[in-house]
Amino acid sequence: MSVTIDKTTQQTAQSLTLSDLVKTYASRSRDSVTAVKGINLAIQAGELVALLGPSGCGKTTTLRMIAGLETVTSGSIKIGDREVSQLPAAKRGIGVGFESYALYPPMSVRDNLLYGLKARKVKGAEKMVDSICERLEMKDLLDLRPAGLSSGQKQRVALARALVRNPPVLLLDEPLSHLDASARNRVRRELKVLQREFGYTTIVVTHDQVEALSLADRLAVMDGGVVQQFGTPDEVFDDPANLFVAEFVGEPAINVIPGTTRVHGGRVRVEIGSGAGLLDTTVTDVPDATRVTVGIRPQDCALSAGGDGQGVAATVAYFEHLLEFGLATSTVPGIEEGVVVQTPAEEDYQPEQQVTVTAPAERVYLFDTDTGERLR
């Protein structure tokens, strides 16, 4: 079912540009805290971008500055060609859906959704509300009041209210966090379809990498108030800029193990553990005998029984059969953490079995041990 929109009231999606955006909180009792440290993002009209990162990384503060709910310490925010960083929230024309919900208690869900539309005298408002509520599986909530809603239901109402405004820019803070797993998957798919149909320029804040990877055209991975990497889901997953990004994005988690480079004839290989074996890399600019941190995703590793001298010698510690694949955790001499390998479903390994771990050179990532920056 498609949502019916009155084309005379539909707003054109706008680009969104953040330039050197900074937010510092001053304090009389302690040193000031800079929550956002010079963010630069250029988001295209109609694009869906996810701000992904752990709690406290600055993603919600960034969203609140865009919305006009936090003052900007320095930097600029442009919607299209219009500078809005000093405008009040009501003048920015942005649709917001935050975790706080901010629903009017005396009003029914229907009236909460219609309130802003009626004030703007939007044609076909009730039909639009009904259509979006059906898409978000919440038509049965329309006659209820906020006090009678669960946190997940309130979250859906807040999301619907942001969507019915049909804004040129839509901001969503953890829009699916309070939904159960089944509802989250369905609403996530429907949100993506609605975003495509309406053409909203959308920013979604989330700590959930599955949500970010499935929804977003591009991801801005944040930590410590800084954008660590901005790119498509494939770019972020396949070509992480640093160790933080490599560890934060991906399931099962990337293997992070110590290594030492061995350079011969211009070819850089990495020795794993205490002489357990060598892996090829595509790195070209690292001296011999450099201590490095090696990152290899479990999906990119392969196990073989025994070994032919190629790869890393290991011993299976335990093996898990999952529905679509297996996970083998193996010990390697000189490495405290086990190395996890995702195996085909039909393969089977036993504890204490001697194996060899291999990986394609282009999937063996090297990082600076001190800074975490990617070595190329």
CORKA-V664893 format. One line per field, one symbol per residue. psi: psi as a letter, one per 30 degrees, with the letter a starting at -180 (. if undefined). burial: + if it has 16 or more other ideal C-beta (glycine too) atoms within 10 Angstrom, else -. A space follows every 10 residues. Layout:
BEGIN
psi = ???
burial = ???
END
This chain:
BEGIN
psi = kkkkkjfffk kkkllkkkjh kkjkjlkffl llkjekihkj kjklkgkjkk jkllkgfgee eeeeeefgfk lkelalkkjb gkkgfgklef ffhkkkjlff ehkjefllee eeefeeeeeg hkkgeeeeee eeeeeghgff fegllefgkl eeeeeeeeee eeeffhlfkk kkjhfgfgkl eeeeeeeeee eeeeeeefgk jkkkklfjee eeefekelkj kkkhgkjekj aleeeeefik fleeeeeekk klkkkjlklk kjkkhfkjlk kkaigflkkl lgkfhklkgk klkkkkkeff lkkkkblgfk akklkkelkk jaeflljkkk kkkgkeklkk kklkeflklk kgkklkklkk efgjkkkkee ffkkk.
burial = --+-+----- --+++++++- +++------- ----++--+- +-+-++++++ +++---++++ ++++++++++ -++-+-++++ ---++----- -++++++++- +-+----+++ -+++--+--- -+--+--+++ +++-++-++- ++--++--+- -+++++++++ ++++++++++ +++++++++- --++--++-+ +--++--+++ +++++++++- +++-++-+++ +++-+-++++ +-+--++-++ ++++++-+++ ---+++++++ +------+++ +++--+++++ +-+--+---+ -+++++++++ +++---+--- ++++-+--+- ----++++++ ++--+--+++ +++---+-+- --+-+++++- --++++++-- -+-++-
END
